[in-house]
Amino acid sequence: MVGTNHKRGSHDEGPMRSGEDGSTSVLEQTKPAGFYRQHILLSDAQHEGMSLTDTFLYNHDLKPVEQKRRLWSAFNFVCFWTADSINLNNFQVAATGLQLGLTWWQCWLSIWIGYFLAGTLVVLTSRIGSHYHISFPVVIRSSFGIFFSLWPVLNRVMLAVIWYSVQCFVSVGPVSVALKAIFGKDLEQRIPSHINNPNLTTYQLICFLIFWTFSFPFLLVSPHKIRHLFTVKAVIVPIASIAMLFWVLSKSDWQIELGSLTGSTPVRTSVGWAFVRSTMTCLANFATLIINLPDFARFAKTRRSALWSQLISIPLLFSVTSLVGLLTNAAGYKIFAVNYWSPMEVIERILETHYTAATRAGAFFIAVAFMLAQLGTNICANSLAAGTDMTALLPRFINIRRGSIICAILAWCICPWNLMSSSSRFTETLSAYAIFLSTIGGVMIADYYLVRRGSLKLTHLYSAKPSSYYMYGTKFGINFRALAAYAVGIAPCMPGFIASVADNVTIPKWLMRVYYLNYWVGFGLAFVVYTALSYVNPPKGIPMRKFLTERGWYEKWAEVEDFEEEWLGRAHTPSVLLDQVSSDTSLGSLRDKKV
């Protein structure tokens, strides 16, 4: 290994350990800090004595996952998606098409298409994490640059916090049903509302607080152990979902509404665009998961653990569970002649109209099961995502656990009741997700699969030296190709987004239809622009310059057991030596490693 025992000047000093010559490290020479600083202020005592840049580049939560922590098998990924597929949010996503005038079978067809596309993109991004054992904040450095990667990370932190808050408010439904089953169907009327907000009552706020408190202890569990929660959820919640469907069907005399639930038949053009919007809503529902799957895939046991288990299970599980929600709503329409948005609203209406001991017991257990469903979804898709990303923003002070707690606290500031006041407002929230995250996914996939052909240099991903491939020859570590692709991908959808949230703004119909295609417009434009710019001006360190015309695949299953020692040696080797090493391991050696 180059430069492990090289004499370091004051500029290069950092968190070196004891050398082979018996010299002590900077950390060992540092006097112990106070208890508050070591155990409360700092996220890891090892950060004491490290520079801000060092802790940003490398810490326990960001380092490649060693073999002993890679515990997720294909079965665990199937359980993960089984758990994530059954929740009220997915039922509401499925019901979006019903609200737009589609029939249940038209909705279901659009859902199959949407989740098949989502599953394909999930497999593409999770492969990066599983083969190199790194999380999204590290993966994104390869395409956006060492320091510019903070921008997509910050984007995802903000959106994860917003969505954590929204999911907590969605959970008000099952909490309310459980409380009414115990304390009476008129419980909400007995609690006077003192909140001056048309979208929120005191009773709803109490339900929000109950679910938020119920979720909090689970935020303290480490990511590689939380898989057991998904296993439990994967057993309990499907049983509750099937029970809910058959219960509602029995109340409707086993009949469902086969036509539109809006009371009118939309014209063919409206049906076509409603179908498109329903499909795009499914993709938007996966906007965060598509880019953050490396956070979980890095724990994969083998090369194939995160492949077929996800490619098959995502469209299958999400489509089947969505069908449960669609049929429940269609049966509920037969009973009450109301186009309900969430199946939990149907259960609550049944509880209020048939308040018997059996109905109370059934409603209570279904409600508790869906509280568990919401819990699992909120952790896997939001709190862990926010926590992992916050470790990249402030690693000296925040680890995944602290980041998850901060996410939960910030959820109160979002006021999700205003975002969830109607199904159309809910769709707008999902569309905002799609606009900003689809472009990140487009750049990420184009960079790995076309430009780099699966080749990543791990030590360079954790280095801010000028010789690092991912500093892109700039002082601030910015890949301007990614910046341009990101901006071009966002721009076409912004007029439609503004018009959808502002009542006094009108735009041409064709611009609104571009907005309806938000995910593919953002993803496709970012993918094409990034690929074109990288072809015209190839970045340093790619295995082939004519990557659009040449063949080759350079991905590898990374061995990272000794990565920390390798990084420590490289991080404190003078740049002049690293430049020589980089030139020796450039295009020629990468070609020799072609697989």
PyMOL commands that set and color helices and strands:
alter all, ss='L'
color gray80, all
select helices_A, chain A and resi 10-12+26-29+35-41+45-47+52-57+67-69+74-85+88-99+104-132+136-139+141-144+150-170+172-183+187-190+202-220+227-251+268-285+287-292+294-297+308-336+343-353+357-393+400-413+416-419+423-451+458-461+469-471+480-501+509-516+518-536+563-571+575-584+587-592
alter helices_A, ss='H'
color red, helices_A
deselect
rebuild
show_as cartoon
